[in-house]
């Protein structure tokens, strides 16, 4: 454990991640051998202590050998599986769909109590996206980092595009979280009517995005990005800026998620 301990202040926090679970298993094996050997020695006498210690050491070595064998059958570097990152991307896709569907279905004539519930729903979704995506991202990073330890061996190389996609999806976490947060802010402001007007430009654009995500899907054709979409200048600047930002964030993230899915599907492991 001395070798696997970080130097300096890091030694107070945790063992070095460079050695994975090796140091932990080493200590567990020692404890297993000692407690078993000396525990049974109390019952059967000290003469069996050495025999039990050798038996436990051999059993642990056999267990390690079997684990190594099962890890390579069937052969593959499974830490380089892009599936972990695709799960995050798919979760963001479902979250954006939920927000868009919610905004399209909201009644512009809702009372204050119902509007307050809408705001709470959107803020809860924002927090859920941040928490769940962060946990999934940590798992994806750990798998990729562990799989890349033996990158000098041709058979165990991880596709270099995977690390880049993980970084991009990590960035998307905060955009996906920001979308329901911004929608909740607009819901609680004077801009609500402009956002929810069923005959307005905003609802028309939201419905276009909804239909694209519903029928084309994440692997479908690219969204027709309307980067020049802006509300008329007659609308106050604060109202216009928030709603413009919401629509541009949604369509940008939808495009990004489609690109991520295409790239991740092409990654081999």
N, C-alpha and C positions, 0 to 999 in steps of 0.2 A: 504493500500500500504506500510505502514511502516514495517509490518510483512514480506512482500514479497520482501523487498529491501535487497540486499546483504550488508554485513557489510564490512567496510573498503573501499579500493579503488574501489572495485567492484560495490559500490553503484553509482558511476559516469557513469557506462557503461550501465547497463540494470537491469531490475527486475530479481529476481531469477527464474530460469527455473523449480524449484521444485514445483511451484504452477501453472504451465502451464499458461492458459489465464485467470484464476480466478480473479486476481487483476485488469486486464484490463477491464473485463466485469463488475466488481464491480464499477469501476470509470465511465464506460459508462452508467451503470444503474442510478447512481446518477445524472450524467449530464442530462440524458434523462428526469428524473423525474423533476429536478429543472427547466430546460429550458421550458419544456412543461407546468408545473404548473404556473410558473410566467409569461410565455409568454401569455397564455390564460387568466390569471388573469388581464392582462392589457386590454384585450378586453371585458371580461364579469364581471369584478369586483373582488375584493379580496375575496368575500364570496365563490367563487367556487374553491379557491386555494387548500384547504384541500381535497375536493372531487376529484379533478384532480390528486393530488399527490397519493391518495389511489388507484385510477383507474390505474395509470401508474405502481405503485408497484405491484398490483395484476396481470396486464397484463404481466409484465416481469417474475413474478414467474410462471405463467401459461406457458409462452414460454420456460422457463428453464425446467419445468416438461415434456413438450412435447419433447424437445430435448433429455432429458435423456431416455424417453420411446423409441424414434426412434433409439437411439444409441444401444439399446439392442434387437432390433427386425430386423432381426433374431438374436438370441443370438450368441455371439462369441467375442473373444478378437482380433479384427481386426488389432490392432497395431502390433500383433505378426505374421502377414501375411508375409511369406518369399518372396512374389511376388515383393516387392520393391527391395530386394537384387537380386532376379533373373533378374530383368530388367537391373541392372548394369552388371551382369555376361553376359547376352545376348548381351549387347552393346559392351562389350570387345570382345566377340566372333565374332561379325560382324566386328569390327575394325581390328582384326587380319586377318580375311578372306580378308578384303579389302587390307591390306598390302601385304599378300602373293599373291593374284591375281594380284596386281599391279606389284610386282617384277617379277612374271612369265611372264607377258605380255610385259614388257619393251623390247625395241629393243636395243641390245648391240651396234649397230652402230649409235645410235642417236647422233645428233649434240649437240654442247655446249648449244645452246638456249633451246633445248628440255630437255636436262639434267637439266638445271636450273629450268625448269618448274616442272620436276619430284621432285627435291629437295624441291621446294616450296610446292608442293602438300603433300609430306610426313610430312614436318614440320607443315603445317596447320592441318593435321590429328592428329599429336601429341598434338598440343595445344587444339584441339577440344575434344580429349579424356580426357585430364586433366580437362578442364572446365566442360564438361557435367557430367563426372563421379563424380567429387567432389560435384556438386549440387545434384545429385541423391543419393550419399552416405550420405550427410547431412540429406536428407529427411528420408532415411532408419533408420539412427541413432535416429532421433527425434521420429519416430513411435515406435521403439523398446523401447526407454527410457520411453516414455509416457505409453506404454502398461505394462511395468514392475513396475509401481509405486505401484500397489496393489498386489505385488507378494505373499503376505502372504495369500491371498484368493485362495483356490485351483482352483476355476472356472476361475480366471483371471491370472493364471500363464502363462508365456511365455516360450516356449521351450528354454532351456539354450543353445542349439546348435546354435540358431539364432545369438546370440551376437558374438560367435566365427566365424561364417561364414561371418558376416559383417566385422569383423576385417581382415579376410583373403582377402575378396574382396577389402577392402581398400588398402591393400598391393598391390594387383594386379593392381590397378589404375596406379601406377608408373611404373610397368613393362610393362603394355599395352601402356603407353605413351612413354616409352623408346624405344620400338621396331621400330616405324616409325622414331623416332629421330636418332637412330643408322643407320637405312637403308639410311636415307638422308645423314648422314656423309660418309657412304661407297660410295654412289652415287657420292659424290663430290671429291672422292679420286682416286688414281691409282688402287684401288681394284675393281672399277666398272666393268671392263671387266670380272674379275674372278667371280663376283656376278651374272652377266647377261649372261655368256656363256651358250648357250642353250644345249651344249653337256657336260657341266661340272658337277661335283659332287654336287655343290651348287644348281643348278637349278633342278637336279634330286631329291634332298631331299626336296626342296620347293614344287615340284610337288606332291610328296608323301603326304606331309602335306595338300596341297590344296585338293587332292582327298579325304583324310580322313575327313576333315571338311565339304566338299561338300556332300558326299554321306552317311557318318555315322552320321554326325550331332553332336550336343552337348550332346545328350543323347545316342549316339551310343557307339560302342566298343572303348576301350582305344587306344590312338595313340601308335604305336610301337616306343617308345623312343630310339633313338640311341645316348645314352650318351657318347659313345666312338667315335662319329663322329669328325674327325679332318681333316683338309686339309693337304696335303703332306708337309713334312718338307722342301721341296725345295722352298715353298712359303715363302716370307719374314714374319718375326714374327708379325709385326704390321698388315699386311693384313690378315694373318691367324687368329690372335686373334680376330679381329673385326668380321669377317664373322663367325667364330666358335661361338662367343658369340651371334650373331644374331640368328643363327639357334637353339642353345640351349635354348635361351630365348623363342623363338616361341614355340618349342615343349614342354617346361616346362609349359608355360602358357596354352597351349591347354589342357594338362593333368589336370592342376589345375581346369580349367573351367568345364571340364567334371565331376570332383569329386565334385565341388561346386553344380552343377546342380542336381546331384544324391542326395546329402545330403539335399539340400533345398526342393526338391520334397517330401522328407520323413518327413519334419517338419509339424506338425499339429497345428492348431490354432482355 
